Amino acid sequence: MLSPCLIDTNILIYALTSNATPAVLARIDSAIADQARYSVVTRMELLGWRGHTPDIVAKVIDIRSVLSIKLPDAIIAASALTERLSLLTRNTADFSRVPELQSVDPFDT
């Protein structure tokens, strides 16, 4: 697994609900222990918080100008790219189209 990484909301939900195999939960725990981060979208989704930086906003605009991608996914991708982090997500298919973004599914072995 790439480290450190940015963790998507769905992965944190799996971890919080223990709705994954022990091996998957161990990979998630390992990523968190290795200083994994989360995007503003994940924070908003989990905590109801709003906030973003001008760099991330500019990157979202860049991404959406060349790809047809949902705004929340663009914000997550931009957050990872701006912070130079890989993205830990269960949703690698949607993020695979984003140039230079490295996404990892902890459910894959």
Contacts in CASP RR format, 6 or more apart in sequence:
PFRMAT RR
TARGET T0000
AUTHOR 0000-0000-0000
METHOD contacts of the structure
MODEL  1
MLSPCLIDTNILIYALTSNATPAVLARIDSAIADQARYSVVTRMELLGWR
GHTPDIVAKVIDIRSVLSIKLPDAIIAASALTERLSLLTRNTADFSRVPE
LQSVDPFDT
1 27 0 8 1.000
1 30 0 8 1.000
1 31 0 8 1.000
1 86 0 8 1.000
1 88 0 8 1.000
1 104 0 8 1.000
1 106 0 8 1.000
2 86 0 8 1.000
2 102 0 8 1.000
2 104 0 8 1.000
3 31 0 8 1.000
3 34 0 8 1.000
3 35 0 8 1.000
3 36 0 8 1.000
3 86 0 8 1.000
4 31 0 8 1.000
4 34 0 8 1.000
4 35 0 8 1.000
4 36 0 8 1.000
4 37 0 8 1.000
4 85 0 8 1.000
4 86 0 8 1.000
5 31 0 8 1.000
5 34 0 8 1.000
5 36 0 8 1.000
5 37 0 8 1.000
5 80 0 8 1.000
5 85 0 8 1.000
5 86 0 8 1.000
5 87 0 8 1.000
5 88 0 8 1.000
5 104 0 8 1.000
6 36 0 8 1.000
6 37 0 8 1.000
6 38 0 8 1.000
6 39 0 8 1.000
6 76 0 8 1.000
6 79 0 8 1.000
6 80 0 8 1.000
6 83 0 8 1.000
6 85 0 8 1.000
6 86 0 8 1.000
6 87 0 8 1.000
6 88 0 8 1.000
7 28 0 8 1.000
7 31 0 8 1.000
7 32 0 8 1.000
7 36 0 8 1.000
7 37 0 8 1.000
7 38 0 8 1.000
7 42 0 8 1.000
7 87 0 8 1.000
7 88 0 8 1.000
7 89 0 8 1.000
8 38 0 8 1.000
8 39 0 8 1.000
8 42 0 8 1.000
8 76 0 8 1.000
8 87 0 8 1.000
8 88 0 8 1.000
8 89 0 8 1.000
8 90 0 8 1.000
8 91 0 8 1.000
9 38 0 8 1.000
9 41 0 8 1.000
9 42 0 8 1.000
9 45 0 8 1.000
9 46 0 8 1.000
10 89 0 8 1.000
10 90 0 8 1.000
10 91 0 8 1.000
11 28 0 8 1.000
11 88 0 8 1.000
11 89 0 8 1.000
11 90 0 8 1.000
11 106 0 8 1.000
12 38 0 8 1.000
12 42 0 8 1.000
12 46 0 8 1.000
13 19 0 8 1.000
14 20 0 8 1.000
14 24 0 8 1.000
14 25 0 8 1.000
14 28 0 8 1.000
14 90 0 8 1.000
15 25 0 8 1.000
15 28 0 8 1.000
15 29 0 8 1.000
15 32 0 8 1.000
18 25 0 8 1.000
20 28 0 8 1.000
20 107 0 8 1.000
23 109 0 8 1.000
24 106 0 8 1.000
24 107 0 8 1.000
27 106 0 8 1.000
28 88 0 8 1.000
28 106 0 8 1.000
31 88 0 8 1.000
31 106 0 8 1.000
36 88 0 8 1.000
37 83 0 8 1.000
37 85 0 8 1.000
38 46 0 8 1.000
39 75 0 8 1.000
39 76 0 8 1.000
39 79 0 8 1.000
39 80 0 8 1.000
40 49 0 8 1.000
40 50 0 8 1.000
40 51 0 8 1.000
40 52 0 8 1.000
40 56 0 8 1.000
40 75 0 8 1.000
40 79 0 8 1.000
41 72 0 8 1.000
41 75 0 8 1.000
41 76 0 8 1.000
41 79 0 8 1.000
42 76 0 8 1.000
43 49 0 8 1.000
43 51 0 8 1.000
44 50 0 8 1.000
44 51 0 8 1.000
52 75 0 8 1.000
53 82 0 8 1.000
55 82 0 8 1.000
56 75 0 8 1.000
56 78 0 8 1.000
56 79 0 8 1.000
56 82 0 8 1.000
57 78 0 8 1.000
59 77 0 8 1.000
59 78 0 8 1.000
59 81 0 8 1.000
59 82 0 8 1.000
60 71 0 8 1.000
60 74 0 8 1.000
60 75 0 8 1.000
60 78 0 8 1.000
62 78 0 8 1.000
63 69 0 8 1.000
63 74 0 8 1.000
63 77 0 8 1.000
63 78 0 8 1.000
63 98 0 8 1.000
64 71 0 8 1.000
64 74 0 8 1.000
67 74 0 8 1.000
67 97 0 8 1.000
67 98 0 8 1.000
69 77 0 8 1.000
69 94 0 8 1.000
69 97 0 8 1.000
69 98 0 8 1.000
70 94 0 8 1.000
73 91 0 8 1.000
73 94 0 8 1.000
73 95 0 8 1.000
76 87 0 8 1.000
76 89 0 8 1.000
76 95 0 8 1.000
77 87 0 8 1.000
77 95 0 8 1.000
77 98 0 8 1.000
77 101 0 8 1.000
79 85 0 8 1.000
80 86 0 8 1.000
80 87 0 8 1.000
80 101 0 8 1.000
81 98 0 8 1.000
81 100 0 8 1.000
81 101 0 8 1.000
86 101 0 8 1.000
86 102 0 8 1.000
86 103 0 8 1.000
86 104 0 8 1.000
87 95 0 8 1.000
87 101 0 8 1.000
87 102 0 8 1.000
87 103 0 8 1.000
87 104 0 8 1.000
88 103 0 8 1.000
88 104 0 8 1.000
88 105 0 8 1.000
88 106 0 8 1.000
89 95 0 8 1.000
89 103 0 8 1.000
89 104 0 8 1.000
89 105 0 8 1.000
90 105 0 8 1.000
90 106 0 8 1.000
90 107 0 8 1.000
91 103 0 8 1.000
92 103 0 8 1.000
92 104 0 8 1.000
92 105 0 8 1.000
95 101 0 8 1.000
95 103 0 8 1.000
96 103 0 8 1.000
END
